[in-house]
Amino acid sequence: MTPQALFRRVAIAEAITWALLLVGMFLKYVTDTTEVGVRIAGPIHGVVFVAYCVTTVVVAIDQRWTARRTAIGVLSSIPPFFTLLFDLLAERAGAFGPWRLTVDEPARAADRPVAWMLRNPLLGLVAALVVVAVLTGLALLVGPPASS
């Protein structure tokens, strides 16, 4: 899977979970019919949101994105559906190529863990899932979104 294909899939997943959460919020706060949509879509969106941020950083390191592009990529996860816009604009800007760190030697400290993940795909996937789980857990420790 190419960096662009991975990024696009996670960006689409983030947008879909945003849509599900928005529907759940509509049912809870506008129609006052049920909060089951928020209870289900909220945690799913939270995990996919973190996965999108981790994926953005991994792709950014491998593709040598600027700090500005990386920050915009991560921040695009906050407004609904902006991950799709960022993906489109990044593609048009030529921000994606083949995986660099599968063949190039890591030159910077941040390259090393990404190179390891890419060169050991199964263990890299497990490591990425652990990172997503830990970051999600830390976010929940700070406090889940306020509910009313």
Phi and psi in radians as a Rosetta constraint file:
Dihedral C 1 N 2 CA 2 C 2 CIRCULARHARMONIC -1.369 0.35
Dihedral N 2 CA 2 C 2 N 3 CIRCULARHARMONIC 2.830 0.35
Dihedral C 2 N 3 CA 3 C 3 CIRCULARHARMONIC -0.991 0.35
Dihedral N 3 CA 3 C 3 N 4 CIRCULARHARMONIC -0.708 0.35
Dihedral C 3 N 4 CA 4 C 4 CIRCULARHARMONIC -1.148 0.35
Dihedral N 4 CA 4 C 4 N 5 CIRCULARHARMONIC -0.730 0.35
Dihedral C 4 N 5 CA 5 C 5 CIRCULARHARMONIC -1.125 0.35
Dihedral N 5 CA 5 C 5 N 6 CIRCULARHARMONIC -0.754 0.35
Dihedral C 5 N 6 CA 6 C 6 CIRCULARHARMONIC -1.082 0.35
Dihedral N 6 CA 6 C 6 N 7 CIRCULARHARMONIC -0.864 0.35
Dihedral C 6 N 7 CA 7 C 7 CIRCULARHARMONIC -1.042 0.35
Dihedral N 7 CA 7 C 7 N 8 CIRCULARHARMONIC -0.792 0.35
Dihedral C 7 N 8 CA 8 C 8 CIRCULARHARMONIC -1.093 0.35
Dihedral N 8 CA 8 C 8 N 9 CIRCULARHARMONIC -0.746 0.35
Dihedral C 8 N 9 CA 9 C 9 CIRCULARHARMONIC -1.100 0.35
Dihedral N 9 CA 9 C 9 N 10 CIRCULARHARMONIC -0.749 0.35
Dihedral C 9 N 10 CA 10 C 10 CIRCULARHARMONIC -1.238 0.35
Dihedral N 10 CA 10 C 10 N 11 CIRCULARHARMONIC -0.640 0.35
Dihedral C 10 N 11 CA 11 C 11 CIRCULARHARMONIC -1.114 0.35
Dihedral N 11 CA 11 C 11 N 12 CIRCULARHARMONIC -0.697 0.35
Dihedral C 11 N 12 CA 12 C 12 CIRCULARHARMONIC -1.162 0.35
Dihedral N 12 CA 12 C 12 N 13 CIRCULARHARMONIC -0.759 0.35
Dihedral C 12 N 13 CA 13 C 13 CIRCULARHARMONIC -1.047 0.35
Dihedral N 13 CA 13 C 13 N 14 CIRCULARHARMONIC -0.712 0.35
Dihedral C 13 N 14 CA 14 C 14 CIRCULARHARMONIC -1.111 0.35
Dihedral N 14 CA 14 C 14 N 15 CIRCULARHARMONIC -0.721 0.35
Dihedral C 14 N 15 CA 15 C 15 CIRCULARHARMONIC -1.170 0.35
Dihedral N 15 CA 15 C 15 N 16 CIRCULARHARMONIC -0.695 0.35
Dihedral C 15 N 16 CA 16 C 16 CIRCULARHARMONIC -1.119 0.35
Dihedral N 16 CA 16 C 16 N 17 CIRCULARHARMONIC -0.782 0.35
Dihedral C 16 N 17 CA 17 C 17 CIRCULARHARMONIC -1.180 0.35
Dihedral N 17 CA 17 C 17 N 18 CIRCULARHARMONIC -0.537 0.35
Dihedral C 17 N 18 CA 18 C 18 CIRCULARHARMONIC -1.084 0.35
Dihedral N 18 CA 18 C 18 N 19 CIRCULARHARMONIC -0.800 0.35
Dihedral C 18 N 19 CA 19 C 19 CIRCULARHARMONIC -1.062 0.35
Dihedral N 19 CA 19 C 19 N 20 CIRCULARHARMONIC -0.758 0.35
Dihedral C 19 N 20 CA 20 C 20 CIRCULARHARMONIC -1.090 0.35
Dihedral N 20 CA 20 C 20 N 21 CIRCULARHARMONIC -0.727 0.35
Dihedral C 20 N 21 CA 21 C 21 CIRCULARHARMONIC -1.139 0.35
Dihedral N 21 CA 21 C 21 N 22 CIRCULARHARMONIC -0.706 0.35
Dihedral C 21 N 22 CA 22 C 22 CIRCULARHARMONIC -1.096 0.35
Dihedral N 22 CA 22 C 22 N 23 CIRCULARHARMONIC -0.698 0.35
Dihedral C 22 N 23 CA 23 C 23 CIRCULARHARMONIC -1.098 0.35
Dihedral N 23 CA 23 C 23 N 24 CIRCULARHARMONIC -0.782 0.35
Dihedral C 23 N 24 CA 24 C 24 CIRCULARHARMONIC -1.051 0.35
Dihedral N 24 CA 24 C 24 N 25 CIRCULARHARMONIC -0.719 0.35
Dihedral C 24 N 25 CA 25 C 25 CIRCULARHARMONIC -1.162 0.35
Dihedral N 25 CA 25 C 25 N 26 CIRCULARHARMONIC -0.646 0.35
Dihedral C 25 N 26 CA 26 C 26 CIRCULARHARMONIC -1.076 0.35
Dihedral N 26 CA 26 C 26 N 27 CIRCULARHARMONIC -0.812 0.35
Dihedral C 26 N 27 CA 27 C 27 CIRCULARHARMONIC -1.135 0.35
Dihedral N 27 CA 27 C 27 N 28 CIRCULARHARMONIC -0.609 0.35
Dihedral C 27 N 28 CA 28 C 28 CIRCULARHARMONIC -1.367 0.35
Dihedral N 28 CA 28 C 28 N 29 CIRCULARHARMONIC -0.857 0.35
Dihedral C 28 N 29 CA 29 C 29 CIRCULARHARMONIC -1.680 0.35
Dihedral N 29 CA 29 C 29 N 30 CIRCULARHARMONIC -0.491 0.35
Dihedral C 29 N 30 CA 30 C 30 CIRCULARHARMONIC -1.654 0.35
Dihedral N 30 CA 30 C 30 N 31 CIRCULARHARMONIC -0.929 0.35
Dihedral C 30 N 31 CA 31 C 31 CIRCULARHARMONIC -1.541 0.35
Dihedral N 31 CA 31 C 31 N 32 CIRCULARHARMONIC -0.264 0.35
Dihedral C 31 N 32 CA 32 C 32 CIRCULARHARMONIC 0.936 0.35
Dihedral N 32 CA 32 C 32 N 33 CIRCULARHARMONIC 0.688 0.35
Dihedral C 32 N 33 CA 33 C 33 CIRCULARHARMONIC -1.716 0.35
Dihedral N 33 CA 33 C 33 N 34 CIRCULARHARMONIC -0.730 0.35
Dihedral C 33 N 34 CA 34 C 34 CIRCULARHARMONIC -2.788 0.35
Dihedral N 34 CA 34 C 34 N 35 CIRCULARHARMONIC 2.669 0.35
Dihedral C 34 N 35 CA 35 C 35 CIRCULARHARMONIC -1.958 0.35
Dihedral N 35 CA 35 C 35 N 36 CIRCULARHARMONIC 0.163 0.35
Dihedral C 35 N 36 CA 36 C 36 CIRCULARHARMONIC -1.083 0.35
Dihedral N 36 CA 36 C 36 N 37 CIRCULARHARMONIC -0.592 0.35
Dihedral C 36 N 37 CA 37 C 37 CIRCULARHARMONIC -1.095 0.35
Dihedral N 37 CA 37 C 37 N 38 CIRCULARHARMONIC -0.709 0.35
Dihedral C 37 N 38 CA 38 C 38 CIRCULARHARMONIC -1.235 0.35
Dihedral N 38 CA 38 C 38 N 39 CIRCULARHARMONIC -0.689 0.35
Dihedral C 38 N 39 CA 39 C 39 CIRCULARHARMONIC -1.101 0.35
Dihedral N 39 CA 39 C 39 N 40 CIRCULARHARMONIC -0.618 0.35
Dihedral C 39 N 40 CA 40 C 40 CIRCULARHARMONIC -1.534 0.35
Dihedral N 40 CA 40 C 40 N 41 CIRCULARHARMONIC -0.908 0.35
Dihedral C 40 N 41 CA 41 C 41 CIRCULARHARMONIC -1.261 0.35
Dihedral N 41 CA 41 C 41 N 42 CIRCULARHARMONIC -0.523 0.35
Dihedral C 41 N 42 CA 42 C 42 CIRCULARHARMONIC -1.020 0.35
Dihedral N 42 CA 42 C 42 N 43 CIRCULARHARMONIC -0.989 0.35
Dihedral C 42 N 43 CA 43 C 43 CIRCULARHARMONIC -1.113 0.35
Dihedral N 43 CA 43 C 43 N 44 CIRCULARHARMONIC -0.652 0.35
Dihedral C 43 N 44 CA 44 C 44 CIRCULARHARMONIC -1.098 0.35
Dihedral N 44 CA 44 C 44 N 45 CIRCULARHARMONIC -0.805 0.35
Dihedral C 44 N 45 CA 45 C 45 CIRCULARHARMONIC -1.088 0.35
Dihedral N 45 CA 45 C 45 N 46 CIRCULARHARMONIC -0.684 0.35
Dihedral C 45 N 46 CA 46 C 46 CIRCULARHARMONIC -1.028 0.35
Dihedral N 46 CA 46 C 46 N 47 CIRCULARHARMONIC -0.787 0.35
Dihedral C 46 N 47 CA 47 C 47 CIRCULARHARMONIC -1.165 0.35
Dihedral N 47 CA 47 C 47 N 48 CIRCULARHARMONIC -0.768 0.35
Dihedral C 47 N 48 CA 48 C 48 CIRCULARHARMONIC -1.190 0.35
Dihedral N 48 CA 48 C 48 N 49 CIRCULARHARMONIC -0.603 0.35
Dihedral C 48 N 49 CA 49 C 49 CIRCULARHARMONIC -1.019 0.35
Dihedral N 49 CA 49 C 49 N 50 CIRCULARHARMONIC -0.845 0.35
Dihedral C 49 N 50 CA 50 C 50 CIRCULARHARMONIC -1.129 0.35
Dihedral N 50 CA 50 C 50 N 51 CIRCULARHARMONIC -0.721 0.35
Dihedral C 50 N 51 CA 51 C 51 CIRCULARHARMONIC -1.074 0.35
Dihedral N 51 CA 51 C 51 N 52 CIRCULARHARMONIC -0.680 0.35
Dihedral C 51 N 52 CA 52 C 52 CIRCULARHARMONIC -1.095 0.35
Dihedral N 52 CA 52 C 52 N 53 CIRCULARHARMONIC -0.782 0.35
Dihedral C 52 N 53 CA 53 C 53 CIRCULARHARMONIC -1.092 0.35
Dihedral N 53 CA 53 C 53 N 54 CIRCULARHARMONIC -0.759 0.35
Dihedral C 53 N 54 CA 54 C 54 CIRCULARHARMONIC -1.121 0.35
Dihedral N 54 CA 54 C 54 N 55 CIRCULARHARMONIC -0.773 0.35
Dihedral C 54 N 55 CA 55 C 55 CIRCULARHARMONIC -1.066 0.35
Dihedral N 55 CA 55 C 55 N 56 CIRCULARHARMONIC -0.739 0.35
Dihedral C 55 N 56 CA 56 C 56 CIRCULARHARMONIC -1.039 0.35
Dihedral N 56 CA 56 C 56 N 57 CIRCULARHARMONIC -0.779 0.35
Dihedral C 56 N 57 CA 57 C 57 CIRCULARHARMONIC -1.157 0.35
Dihedral N 57 CA 57 C 57 N 58 CIRCULARHARMONIC -0.753 0.35
Dihedral C 57 N 58 CA 58 C 58 CIRCULARHARMONIC -1.076 0.35
Dihedral N 58 CA 58 C 58 N 59 CIRCULARHARMONIC -0.839 0.35
Dihedral C 58 N 59 CA 59 C 59 CIRCULARHARMONIC -1.126 0.35
Dihedral N 59 CA 59 C 59 N 60 CIRCULARHARMONIC -0.716 0.35
Dihedral C 59 N 60 CA 60 C 60 CIRCULARHARMONIC -1.062 0.35
Dihedral N 60 CA 60 C 60 N 61 CIRCULARHARMONIC -0.743 0.35
Dihedral C 60 N 61 CA 61 C 61 CIRCULARHARMONIC -1.144 0.35
Dihedral N 61 CA 61 C 61 N 62 CIRCULARHARMONIC -0.827 0.35
Dihedral C 61 N 62 CA 62 C 62 CIRCULARHARMONIC -1.117 0.35
Dihedral N 62 CA 62 C 62 N 63 CIRCULARHARMONIC -0.714 0.35
Dihedral C 62 N 63 CA 63 C 63 CIRCULARHARMONIC -1.545 0.35
Dihedral N 63 CA 63 C 63 N 64 CIRCULARHARMONIC 0.029 0.35
Dihedral C 63 N 64 CA 64 C 64 CIRCULARHARMONIC 0.963 0.35
Dihedral N 64 CA 64 C 64 N 65 CIRCULARHARMONIC 0.848 0.35
Dihedral C 64 N 65 CA 65 C 65 CIRCULARHARMONIC -1.199 0.35
Dihedral N 65 CA 65 C 65 N 66 CIRCULARHARMONIC 2.686 0.35
Dihedral C 65 N 66 CA 66 C 66 CIRCULARHARMONIC -1.227 0.35
Dihedral N 66 CA 66 C 66 N 67 CIRCULARHARMONIC 2.849 0.35
Dihedral C 66 N 67 CA 67 C 67 CIRCULARHARMONIC -1.070 0.35
Dihedral N 67 CA 67 C 67 N 68 CIRCULARHARMONIC -0.637 0.35
Dihedral C 67 N 68 CA 68 C 68 CIRCULARHARMONIC -1.113 0.35
Dihedral N 68 CA 68 C 68 N 69 CIRCULARHARMONIC -0.850 0.35
Dihedral C 68 N 69 CA 69 C 69 CIRCULARHARMONIC -1.107 0.35
Dihedral N 69 CA 69 C 69 N 70 CIRCULARHARMONIC -0.712 0.35
Dihedral C 69 N 70 CA 70 C 70 CIRCULARHARMONIC -1.095 0.35
Dihedral N 70 CA 70 C 70 N 71 CIRCULARHARMONIC -0.804 0.35
Dihedral C 70 N 71 CA 71 C 71 CIRCULARHARMONIC -1.081 0.35
Dihedral N 71 CA 71 C 71 N 72 CIRCULARHARMONIC -0.755 0.35
Dihedral C 71 N 72 CA 72 C 72 CIRCULARHARMONIC -1.115 0.35
Dihedral N 72 CA 72 C 72 N 73 CIRCULARHARMONIC -0.694 0.35
Dihedral C 72 N 73 CA 73 C 73 CIRCULARHARMONIC -1.057 0.35
Dihedral N 73 CA 73 C 73 N 74 CIRCULARHARMONIC -0.811 0.35
Dihedral C 73 N 74 CA 74 C 74 CIRCULARHARMONIC -1.167 0.35
Dihedral N 74 CA 74 C 74 N 75 CIRCULARHARMONIC -0.806 0.35
Dihedral C 74 N 75 CA 75 C 75 CIRCULARHARMONIC -1.152 0.35
Dihedral N 75 CA 75 C 75 N 76 CIRCULARHARMONIC -0.382 0.35
Dihedral C 75 N 76 CA 76 C 76 CIRCULARHARMONIC -1.171 0.35
Dihedral N 76 CA 76 C 76 N 77 CIRCULARHARMONIC -0.186 0.35
Dihedral C 76 N 77 CA 77 C 77 CIRCULARHARMONIC -1.371 0.35
Dihedral N 77 CA 77 C 77 N 78 CIRCULARHARMONIC -0.200 0.35
Dihedral C 77 N 78 CA 78 C 78 CIRCULARHARMONIC -1.433 0.35
Dihedral N 78 CA 78 C 78 N 79 CIRCULARHARMONIC -0.970 0.35
Dihedral C 78 N 79 CA 79 C 79 CIRCULARHARMONIC -1.280 0.35
Dihedral N 79 CA 79 C 79 N 80 CIRCULARHARMONIC 2.484 0.35
Dihedral C 79 N 80 CA 80 C 80 CIRCULARHARMONIC -0.970 0.35
Dihedral N 80 CA 80 C 80 N 81 CIRCULARHARMONIC 2.311 0.35
Dihedral C 80 N 81 CA 81 C 81 CIRCULARHARMONIC 1.278 0.35
Dihedral N 81 CA 81 C 81 N 82 CIRCULARHARMONIC 0.040 0.35
Dihedral C 81 N 82 CA 82 C 82 CIRCULARHARMONIC -1.236 0.35
Dihedral N 82 CA 82 C 82 N 83 CIRCULARHARMONIC -0.335 0.35
Dihedral C 82 N 83 CA 83 C 83 CIRCULARHARMONIC -1.092 0.35
Dihedral N 83 CA 83 C 83 N 84 CIRCULARHARMONIC -0.599 0.35
Dihedral C 83 N 84 CA 84 C 84 CIRCULARHARMONIC -1.202 0.35
Dihedral N 84 CA 84 C 84 N 85 CIRCULARHARMONIC -0.719 0.35
Dihedral C 84 N 85 CA 85 C 85 CIRCULARHARMONIC -1.121 0.35
Dihedral N 85 CA 85 C 85 N 86 CIRCULARHARMONIC -0.795 0.35
Dihedral C 85 N 86 CA 86 C 86 CIRCULARHARMONIC -1.054 0.35
Dihedral N 86 CA 86 C 86 N 87 CIRCULARHARMONIC -0.764 0.35
Dihedral C 86 N 87 CA 87 C 87 CIRCULARHARMONIC -1.008 0.35
Dihedral N 87 CA 87 C 87 N 88 CIRCULARHARMONIC -0.799 0.35
Dihedral C 87 N 88 CA 88 C 88 CIRCULARHARMONIC -1.099 0.35
Dihedral N 88 CA 88 C 88 N 89 CIRCULARHARMONIC -0.816 0.35
Dihedral C 88 N 89 CA 89 C 89 CIRCULARHARMONIC -1.166 0.35
Dihedral N 89 CA 89 C 89 N 90 CIRCULARHARMONIC -0.659 0.35
Dihedral C 89 N 90 CA 90 C 90 CIRCULARHARMONIC -1.140 0.35
Dihedral N 90 CA 90 C 90 N 91 CIRCULARHARMONIC -0.704 0.35
Dihedral C 90 N 91 CA 91 C 91 CIRCULARHARMONIC -1.094 0.35
Dihedral N 91 CA 91 C 91 N 92 CIRCULARHARMONIC -0.806 0.35
Dihedral C 91 N 92 CA 92 C 92 CIRCULARHARMONIC -1.086 0.35
Dihedral N 92 CA 92 C 92 N 93 CIRCULARHARMONIC -0.521 0.35
Dihedral C 92 N 93 CA 93 C 93 CIRCULARHARMONIC -1.464 0.35
Dihedral N 93 CA 93 C 93 N 94 CIRCULARHARMONIC -0.023 0.35
Dihedral C 93 N 94 CA 94 C 94 CIRCULARHARMONIC 1.268 0.35
Dihedral N 94 CA 94 C 94 N 95 CIRCULARHARMONIC 0.588 0.35
Dihedral C 94 N 95 CA 95 C 95 CIRCULARHARMONIC -1.394 0.35
Dihedral N 95 CA 95 C 95 N 96 CIRCULARHARMONIC -0.118 0.35
Dihedral C 95 N 96 CA 96 C 96 CIRCULARHARMONIC -2.039 0.35
Dihedral N 96 CA 96 C 96 N 97 CIRCULARHARMONIC 2.381 0.35
Dihedral C 96 N 97 CA 97 C 97 CIRCULARHARMONIC -2.407 0.35
Dihedral N 97 CA 97 C 97 N 98 CIRCULARHARMONIC -2.866 0.35
Dihedral C 97 N 98 CA 98 C 98 CIRCULARHARMONIC -1.244 0.35
Dihedral N 98 CA 98 C 98 N 99 CIRCULARHARMONIC 2.877 0.35
Dihedral C 98 N 99 CA 99 C 99 CIRCULARHARMONIC -1.054 0.35
Dihedral N 99 CA 99 C 99 N 100 CIRCULARHARMONIC 2.019 0.35
Dihedral C 99 N 100 CA 100 C 100 CIRCULARHARMONIC -1.300 0.35
Dihedral N 100 CA 100 C 100 N 101 CIRCULARHARMONIC -0.756 0.35
Dihedral C 100 N 101 CA 101 C 101 CIRCULARHARMONIC -1.427 0.35
Dihedral N 101 CA 101 C 101 N 102 CIRCULARHARMONIC 0.046 0.35
Dihedral C 101 N 102 CA 102 C 102 CIRCULARHARMONIC -1.360 0.35
Dihedral N 102 CA 102 C 102 N 103 CIRCULARHARMONIC -0.390 0.35
Dihedral C 102 N 103 CA 103 C 103 CIRCULARHARMONIC -2.108 0.35
Dihedral N 103 CA 103 C 103 N 104 CIRCULARHARMONIC -0.627 0.35
Dihedral C 103 N 104 CA 104 C 104 CIRCULARHARMONIC -1.373 0.35
Dihedral N 104 CA 104 C 104 N 105 CIRCULARHARMONIC 2.563 0.35
Dihedral C 104 N 105 CA 105 C 105 CIRCULARHARMONIC -1.297 0.35
Dihedral N 105 CA 105 C 105 N 106 CIRCULARHARMONIC 2.459 0.35
Dihedral C 105 N 106 CA 106 C 106 CIRCULARHARMONIC -1.073 0.35
Dihedral N 106 CA 106 C 106 N 107 CIRCULARHARMONIC 2.219 0.35
Dihedral C 106 N 107 CA 107 C 107 CIRCULARHARMONIC -1.767 0.35
Dihedral N 107 CA 107 C 107 N 108 CIRCULARHARMONIC -0.495 0.35
Dihedral C 107 N 108 CA 108 C 108 CIRCULARHARMONIC -2.040 0.35
Dihedral N 108 CA 108 C 108 N 109 CIRCULARHARMONIC 2.821 0.35
Dihedral C 108 N 109 CA 109 C 109 CIRCULARHARMONIC -1.022 0.35
Dihedral N 109 CA 109 C 109 N 110 CIRCULARHARMONIC -0.703 0.35
Dihedral C 109 N 110 CA 110 C 110 CIRCULARHARMONIC -1.183 0.35
Dihedral N 110 CA 110 C 110 N 111 CIRCULARHARMONIC -0.405 0.35
Dihedral C 110 N 111 CA 111 C 111 CIRCULARHARMONIC -1.201 0.35
Dihedral N 111 CA 111 C 111 N 112 CIRCULARHARMONIC -0.562 0.35
Dihedral C 111 N 112 CA 112 C 112 CIRCULARHARMONIC -1.052 0.35
Dihedral N 112 CA 112 C 112 N 113 CIRCULARHARMONIC -0.927 0.35
Dihedral C 112 N 113 CA 113 C 113 CIRCULARHARMONIC -1.156 0.35
Dihedral N 113 CA 113 C 113 N 114 CIRCULARHARMONIC -0.587 0.35
Dihedral C 113 N 114 CA 114 C 114 CIRCULARHARMONIC -1.188 0.35
Dihedral N 114 CA 114 C 114 N 115 CIRCULARHARMONIC -0.745 0.35
Dihedral C 114 N 115 CA 115 C 115 CIRCULARHARMONIC -1.051 0.35
Dihedral N 115 CA 115 C 115 N 116 CIRCULARHARMONIC -0.764 0.35
Dihedral C 115 N 116 CA 116 C 116 CIRCULARHARMONIC -1.046 0.35
Dihedral N 116 CA 116 C 116 N 117 CIRCULARHARMONIC -0.801 0.35
Dihedral C 116 N 117 CA 117 C 117 CIRCULARHARMONIC -1.043 0.35
Dihedral N 117 CA 117 C 117 N 118 CIRCULARHARMONIC -0.747 0.35
Dihedral C 117 N 118 CA 118 C 118 CIRCULARHARMONIC -1.276 0.35
Dihedral N 118 CA 118 C 118 N 119 CIRCULARHARMONIC -0.544 0.35
Dihedral C 118 N 119 CA 119 C 119 CIRCULARHARMONIC -1.471 0.35
Dihedral N 119 CA 119 C 119 N 120 CIRCULARHARMONIC -0.252 0.35
Dihedral C 119 N 120 CA 120 C 120 CIRCULARHARMONIC -2.233 0.35
Dihedral N 120 CA 120 C 120 N 121 CIRCULARHARMONIC 1.272 0.35
Dihedral C 120 N 121 CA 121 C 121 CIRCULARHARMONIC -0.992 0.35
Dihedral N 121 CA 121 C 121 N 122 CIRCULARHARMONIC -0.752 0.35
Dihedral C 121 N 122 CA 122 C 122 CIRCULARHARMONIC -1.187 0.35
Dihedral N 122 CA 122 C 122 N 123 CIRCULARHARMONIC -0.834 0.35
Dihedral C 122 N 123 CA 123 C 123 CIRCULARHARMONIC -1.168 0.35
Dihedral N 123 CA 123 C 123 N 124 CIRCULARHARMONIC -0.612 0.35
Dihedral C 123 N 124 CA 124 C 124 CIRCULARHARMONIC -1.101 0.35
Dihedral N 124 CA 124 C 124 N 125 CIRCULARHARMONIC -0.708 0.35
Dihedral C 124 N 125 CA 125 C 125 CIRCULARHARMONIC -1.112 0.35
Dihedral N 125 CA 125 C 125 N 126 CIRCULARHARMONIC -0.767 0.35
Dihedral C 125 N 126 CA 126 C 126 CIRCULARHARMONIC -1.077 0.35
Dihedral N 126 CA 126 C 126 N 127 CIRCULARHARMONIC -0.769 0.35
Dihedral C 126 N 127 CA 127 C 127 CIRCULARHARMONIC -1.071 0.35
Dihedral N 127 CA 127 C 127 N 128 CIRCULARHARMONIC -0.748 0.35
Dihedral C 127 N 128 CA 128 C 128 CIRCULARHARMONIC -1.109 0.35
Dihedral N 128 CA 128 C 128 N 129 CIRCULARHARMONIC -0.705 0.35
Dihedral C 128 N 129 CA 129 C 129 CIRCULARHARMONIC -1.138 0.35
Dihedral N 129 CA 129 C 129 N 130 CIRCULARHARMONIC -0.657 0.35
Dihedral C 129 N 130 CA 130 C 130 CIRCULARHARMONIC -1.129 0.35
Dihedral N 130 CA 130 C 130 N 131 CIRCULARHARMONIC -0.756 0.35
Dihedral C 130 N 131 CA 131 C 131 CIRCULARHARMONIC -1.061 0.35
Dihedral N 131 CA 131 C 131 N 132 CIRCULARHARMONIC -0.781 0.35
Dihedral C 131 N 132 CA 132 C 132 CIRCULARHARMONIC -1.082 0.35
Dihedral N 132 CA 132 C 132 N 133 CIRCULARHARMONIC -0.762 0.35
Dihedral C 132 N 133 CA 133 C 133 CIRCULARHARMONIC -1.117 0.35
Dihedral N 133 CA 133 C 133 N 134 CIRCULARHARMONIC -0.756 0.35
Dihedral C 133 N 134 CA 134 C 134 CIRCULARHARMONIC -1.149 0.35
Dihedral N 134 CA 134 C 134 N 135 CIRCULARHARMONIC -0.802 0.35
Dihedral C 134 N 135 CA 135 C 135 CIRCULARHARMONIC -1.126 0.35
Dihedral N 135 CA 135 C 135 N 136 CIRCULARHARMONIC -0.669 0.35
Dihedral C 135 N 136 CA 136 C 136 CIRCULARHARMONIC -1.127 0.35
Dihedral N 136 CA 136 C 136 N 137 CIRCULARHARMONIC -0.751 0.35
Dihedral C 136 N 137 CA 137 C 137 CIRCULARHARMONIC -1.072 0.35
Dihedral N 137 CA 137 C 137 N 138 CIRCULARHARMONIC -0.746 0.35
Dihedral C 137 N 138 CA 138 C 138 CIRCULARHARMONIC -1.089 0.35
Dihedral N 138 CA 138 C 138 N 139 CIRCULARHARMONIC -0.709 0.35
Dihedral C 138 N 139 CA 139 C 139 CIRCULARHARMONIC -1.095 0.35
Dihedral N 139 CA 139 C 139 N 140 CIRCULARHARMONIC -0.680 0.35
Dihedral C 139 N 140 CA 140 C 140 CIRCULARHARMONIC -1.244 0.35
Dihedral N 140 CA 140 C 140 N 141 CIRCULARHARMONIC -0.543 0.35
Dihedral C 140 N 141 CA 141 C 141 CIRCULARHARMONIC -1.149 0.35
Dihedral N 141 CA 141 C 141 N 142 CIRCULARHARMONIC -0.679 0.35
Dihedral C 141 N 142 CA 142 C 142 CIRCULARHARMONIC -1.093 0.35
Dihedral N 142 CA 142 C 142 N 143 CIRCULARHARMONIC -0.619 0.35
Dihedral C 142 N 143 CA 143 C 143 CIRCULARHARMONIC 2.452 0.35
Dihedral N 143 CA 143 C 143 N 144 CIRCULARHARMONIC 2.266 0.35
Dihedral C 143 N 144 CA 144 C 144 CIRCULARHARMONIC -1.168 0.35
Dihedral N 144 CA 144 C 144 N 145 CIRCULARHARMONIC 2.828 0.35
Dihedral C 144 N 145 CA 145 C 145 CIRCULARHARMONIC -0.953 0.35
Dihedral N 145 CA 145 C 145 N 146 CIRCULARHARMONIC 2.485 0.35
Dihedral C 145 N 146 CA 146 C 146 CIRCULARHARMONIC -1.103 0.35
Dihedral N 146 CA 146 C 146 N 147 CIRCULARHARMONIC 2.425 0.35
Dihedral C 146 N 147 CA 147 C 147 CIRCULARHARMONIC -2.097 0.35
Dihedral N 147 CA 147 C 147 N 148 CIRCULARHARMONIC 2.664 0.35
